[in-house]
Amino acid sequence: MSTELPWWYLALSAIIAYAVGSIPTAVWWGTAFFGTDVREHGSRNAGATNTFRVLGPKAGVPVLLIDIAKGFLPVRLLPEFSGLEPYSNAWVMFRVALVVITVIGHLYPVFADFRGGKGIATSLGGVLAVHPGGALICVGVFLAVFLASRYVSLGSLAAAVAFPIAVLLLFHERSAVLIAFSIVMCLLVFYTHRQNIGRLLRGTENRIAWAGRNPDGP
């Protein structure tokens, strides 16, 4: 086992992680099975939430699960072939970098004109691979806030805040890399939801619609 990652494997892994993250699940699934590009309806966002809103659970559930898998699999599998010593600082940093690269792929997918989603499901998959306990806390917070408010964006923001708090206060994490990672992921969620934050403050944010009967409705 090594504590240094070969440059070529880092480059190859970055390409793979970005390519996997770039798979536009919502676009391909909606087009292939429902004849609908979700980017042309609802919030015009290529993510699981808009897929639920536009096409309903039959499309939303598989898109959600695949997007989670997109975040989980590269982070879980690529380090296995890196030759790095498990749990070494380099190993942790490599996994954290893979999460960020995969999420960037989802946000700016090369396979969909760089018009992606907001990265929540893919981020969850990556966090699940890196810090399962923190991921479960985030899911719990998201569900509680979402079920109370029916705002997916508000649930996502609350979960993002919960992640660094859980890492620091509940799990007493000592790794500076993981602490920094939790903060970066929180900030990234706030960045991708900046327009949602504005709508929440103005009281114009849409609640989730499940039926999928009115693609251009709220």
LOVOTOR-934499 format. One record per residue (C-alpha): residue number from 1; residue in three letters; x, y, z negated. Coordinates in steps of 0.02 Angstrom, whole numbers, plus 50000, padded with zeros to 5 digits. Each point is the difference from the previous one (the first is absolute). Example, Ala and Ser with C-alpha at 12.3 -4.5 7.8 and 13.67 -1.06 7.14 Angstrom:
BEGIN
[rolo 1,ALA,[50615,49775,49610]];
[rolo 2,SER,[50069,50172,50033]];
end
This chain:
BEGIN
[rolo 1,MET,[50000,50000,50000]];
[rolo 2,SER,[50057,50177,50038]];
[rolo 3,THR,[49966,50172,49928]];
[rolo 4,GLU,[50022,50086,50169]];
[rolo 5,LEU,[49881,49993,50147]];
[rolo 6,PRO,[50075,49982,50176]];
[rolo 7,TRP,[49960,50154,50105]];
[rolo 8,TRP,[49931,49895,50142]];
[rolo 9,TYR,[49877,49911,49886]];
[rolo 10,LEU,[49944,50166,49926]];
[rolo 11,ALA,[49971,50069,50176]];
[rolo 12,LEU,[49909,49842,50057]];
[rolo 13,SER,[49892,49997,49844]];
[rolo 14,ALA,[49955,50183,50021]];
[rolo 15,ILE,[49944,49967,50179]];
[rolo 16,ILE,[49897,49849,49948]];
[rolo 17,ALA,[49920,50090,49852]];
[rolo 18,TYR,[49955,50150,50106]];
[rolo 19,ALA,[49931,49889,50139]];
[rolo 20,VAL,[49893,49901,49878]];
[rolo 21,GLY,[49938,50159,49919]];
[rolo 22,SER,[49960,50069,50173]];
[rolo 23,ILE,[49874,49863,50037]];
[rolo 24,PRO,[49841,50106,50018]];
[rolo 25,THR,[49884,49874,49920]];
[rolo 26,ALA,[49847,50113,49996]];
[rolo 27,VAL,[50020,50051,50182]];
[rolo 28,TRP,[50034,49827,50069]];
[rolo 29,TRP,[49869,49911,49894]];
[rolo 30,GLY,[49865,50127,50034]];
[rolo 31,THR,[50036,50002,50186]];
[rolo 32,ALA,[50017,49812,50021]];
[rolo 33,PHE,[49848,49944,49898]];
[rolo 34,PHE,[49885,50152,49997]];
[rolo 35,GLY,[50046,50097,50156]];
[rolo 36,THR,[50033,50153,49893]];
[rolo 37,ASP,[50155,50105,49971]];
[rolo 38,VAL,[49976,50061,49822]];
[rolo 39,ARG,[50109,50150,50038]];
[rolo 40,GLU,[49857,50070,50103]];
[rolo 41,HIS,[49870,49990,49860]];
[rolo 42,GLY,[49974,50040,49817]];
[rolo 43,SER,[50154,50082,49926]];
[rolo 44,ARG,[50098,49949,50156]];
[rolo 45,ASN,[50127,49916,49888]];
[rolo 46,ALA,[50076,49833,50052]];
[rolo 47,GLY,[49986,49917,49831]];
[rolo 48,ALA,[49895,49878,49900]];
[rolo 49,THR,[49890,50134,49921]];
[rolo 50,ASN,[49943,50071,50166]];
[rolo 51,THR,[49977,49824,50066]];
[rolo 52,PHE,[49880,49964,49856]];
[rolo 53,ARG,[49913,50165,50034]];
[rolo 54,VAL,[49982,49975,50188]];
[rolo 55,LEU,[49983,49812,50022]];
[rolo 56,GLY,[49954,49933,49827]];
[rolo 57,PRO,[50073,49862,49892]];
[rolo 58,LYS,[50012,49870,50139]];
[rolo 59,ALA,[50137,50106,50078]];
[rolo 60,GLY,[50059,50091,49845]];
[rolo 61,VAL,[50045,49847,49895]];
[rolo 62,PRO,[50116,49917,50127]];
[rolo 63,VAL,[50081,50168,50041]];
[rolo 64,LEU,[50029,50031,49815]];
[rolo 65,LEU,[50076,49828,49970]];
[rolo 66,ILE,[50112,50008,50153]];
[rolo 67,ASP,[50061,50174,49953]];
[rolo 68,ILE,[50043,49937,49825]];
[rolo 69,ALA,[50093,49853,50077]];
[rolo 70,LYS,[50094,50121,50113]];
[rolo 71,GLY,[50071,50085,49846]];
[rolo 72,PHE,[50032,49840,49903]];
[rolo 73,LEU,[50082,49880,50122]];
[rolo 74,PRO,[50152,50101,50060]];
[rolo 75,VAL,[50042,50049,49822]];
[rolo 76,ARG,[49979,49822,49938]];
[rolo 77,LEU,[50086,49906,50141]];
[rolo 78,LEU,[50141,50107,50071]];
[rolo 79,PRO,[50102,50007,49837]];
[rolo 80,GLU,[49998,49810,49995]];
[rolo 81,PHE,[50119,49995,50149]];
[rolo 82,SER,[50105,50151,49952]];
[rolo 83,GLY,[50129,49906,49899]];
[rolo 84,LEU,[49978,50126,49859]];
[rolo 85,GLU,[50001,49942,49821]];
[rolo 86,PRO,[49819,50002,49938]];
[rolo 87,TYR,[49960,50140,49879]];
[rolo 88,SER,[50165,50087,50034]];
[rolo 89,ASN,[49991,50188,50024]];
[rolo 90,ALA,[50030,49981,50187]];
[rolo 91,TRP,[49861,49869,50012]];
[rolo 92,VAL,[49876,50113,49911]];
[rolo 93,MET,[50048,50150,50107]];
[rolo 94,PHE,[49982,49895,50158]];
[rolo 95,ARG,[49825,49945,49954]];
[rolo 96,VAL,[49948,50177,49954]];
[rolo 97,ALA,[50067,50065,50166]];
[rolo 98,LEU,[49901,49867,50093]];
[rolo 99,VAL,[49838,50058,49917]];
[rolo 100,VAL,[50030,50180,50052]];
[rolo 101,ILE,[50047,49951,50179]];
[rolo 102,THR,[49847,49887,50018]];
[rolo 103,VAL,[49884,50136,49938]];
[rolo 104,ILE,[50078,50125,50120]];
[rolo 105,GLY,[49964,49875,50138]];
[rolo 106,HIS,[49817,49998,49947]];
[rolo 107,LEU,[49991,50190,49993]];
[rolo 108,TYR,[50087,50024,50168]];
[rolo 109,PRO,[49975,49838,50098]];
[rolo 110,VAL,[50101,49982,50160]];
[rolo 111,PHE,[49863,49886,50069]];
[rolo 112,ALA,[49861,50129,49980]];
[rolo 113,ASP,[50069,50167,50059]];
[rolo 114,PHE,[50067,50034,49824]];
[rolo 115,ARG,[49822,50027,49936]];
[rolo 116,GLY,[49983,49888,49849]];
[rolo 117,GLY,[49907,49988,49837]];
[rolo 118,LYS,[50042,50069,49829]];
[rolo 119,GLY,[50097,49850,49941]];
[rolo 120,ILE,[49906,49952,49842]];
[rolo 121,ALA,[49973,49815,50039]];
[rolo 122,THR,[50175,49982,50072]];
[rolo 123,SER,[50073,50090,49849]];
[rolo 124,LEU,[49904,49881,49886]];
[rolo 125,GLY,[50076,49851,50089]];
[rolo 126,GLY,[50175,50071,49981]];
[rolo 127,VAL,[49975,50043,49817]];
[rolo 128,LEU,[49928,49827,49970]];
[rolo 129,ALA,[50162,49925,50066]];
[rolo 130,VAL,[50112,50116,49898]];
[rolo 131,HIS,[49902,50025,49839]];
[rolo 132,PRO,[49847,49884,49987]];
[rolo 133,GLY,[49950,50062,49828]];
[rolo 134,GLY,[49997,50180,50057]];
[rolo 135,ALA,[49902,49951,50154]];
[rolo 136,LEU,[49865,49916,49895]];
[rolo 137,ILE,[49985,50154,49890]];
[rolo 138,CYS,[49979,50106,50156]];
[rolo 139,VAL,[49864,49886,50067]];
[rolo 140,GLY,[49907,50009,49834]];
[rolo 141,VAL,[50010,50190,49993]];
[rolo 142,PHE,[49947,50015,50182]];
[rolo 143,LEU,[49847,49889,49976]];
[rolo 144,ALA,[49946,50090,49841]];
[rolo 145,VAL,[50011,50172,50079]];
[rolo 146,PHE,[49928,49946,50167]];
[rolo 147,LEU,[49851,49909,49924]];
[rolo 148,ALA,[49963,50151,49890]];
[rolo 149,SER,[50017,50130,50138]];
[rolo 150,ARG,[49988,49906,50167]];
[rolo 151,TYR,[50147,50106,50058]];
[rolo 152,VAL,[50136,49889,50073]];
[rolo 153,SER,[50119,50148,50006]];
[rolo 154,LEU,[49974,50040,49816]];
[rolo 155,GLY,[50028,49818,49953]];
[rolo 156,SER,[50158,49996,50105]];
[rolo 157,LEU,[50067,50158,49918]];
[rolo 158,ALA,[49961,49935,49826]];
[rolo 159,ALA,[50087,49835,50039]];
[rolo 160,ALA,[50152,50095,50065]];
[rolo 161,VAL,[50014,50097,49837]];
[rolo 162,ALA,[49975,49840,49899]];
[rolo 163,PHE,[50148,49914,50084]];
[rolo 164,PRO,[50145,50102,49927]];
[rolo 165,ILE,[49909,50015,49834]];
[rolo 166,ALA,[49981,49810,49991]];
[rolo 167,VAL,[50181,49971,50052]];
[rolo 168,LEU,[50064,50118,49866]];
[rolo 169,LEU,[49879,49980,49855]];
[rolo 170,LEU,[49925,49825,50017]];
[rolo 171,PHE,[50144,49901,50075]];
[rolo 172,HIS,[50140,50107,49927]];
[rolo 173,GLU,[50097,49985,50162]];
[rolo 174,ARG,[50186,50038,49982]];
[rolo 175,SER,[50048,49994,50183]];
[rolo 176,ALA,[50027,50177,50064]];
[rolo 177,VAL,[49967,49936,50176]];
[rolo 178,LEU,[49828,49931,49955]];
[rolo 179,ILE,[49954,50154,49901]];
[rolo 180,ALA,[50049,50111,50145]];
[rolo 181,PHE,[49906,49885,50118]];
[rolo 182,SER,[49840,50014,49899]];
[rolo 183,ILE,[50011,50189,50003]];
[rolo 184,VAL,[50038,50006,50187]];
[rolo 185,MET,[49851,49887,50039]];
[rolo 186,CYS,[49887,50111,49894]];
[rolo 187,LEU,[50059,50156,50091]];
[rolo 188,LEU,[49980,49915,50168]];
[rolo 189,VAL,[49818,49959,49963]];
[rolo 190,PHE,[49967,50180,49951]];
[rolo 191,TYR,[50084,50059,50160]];
[rolo 192,THR,[49897,49887,50113]];
[rolo 193,HIS,[49842,50050,49906]];
[rolo 194,ARG,[50031,50187,50000]];
[rolo 195,GLN,[49848,50034,50110]];
[rolo 196,ASN,[49893,49886,49890]];
[rolo 197,ILE,[50056,50097,49847]];
[rolo 198,GLY,[49940,50160,50081]];
[rolo 199,ARG,[49831,49923,50039]];
[rolo 200,LEU,[49984,49930,49824]];
[rolo 201,LEU,[50033,50172,49928]];
[rolo 202,ARG,[49871,50078,50117]];
[rolo 203,GLY,[49874,49861,49967]];
[rolo 204,THR,[49993,49950,50183]];
[rolo 205,GLU,[50089,49832,49992]];
[rolo 206,ASN,[49900,49854,50072]];
[rolo 207,ARG,[49953,49852,49894]];
[rolo 208,ILE,[50024,49827,50074]];
[rolo 209,ALA,[49862,49931,50111]];
[rolo 210,TRP,[49992,49811,50014]];
[rolo 211,ALA,[49868,49964,50129]];
[rolo 212,GLY,[50100,50050,50153]];
[rolo 213,ARG,[49842,50050,50095]];
[rolo 214,ASN,[50047,50181,50033]];
[rolo 215,PRO,[50181,50016,50058]];
[rolo 216,ASP,[49999,50189,49996]];
[rolo 217,GLY,[49908,50018,49837]];
[rolo 218,PRO,[50072,50040,49827]];
end
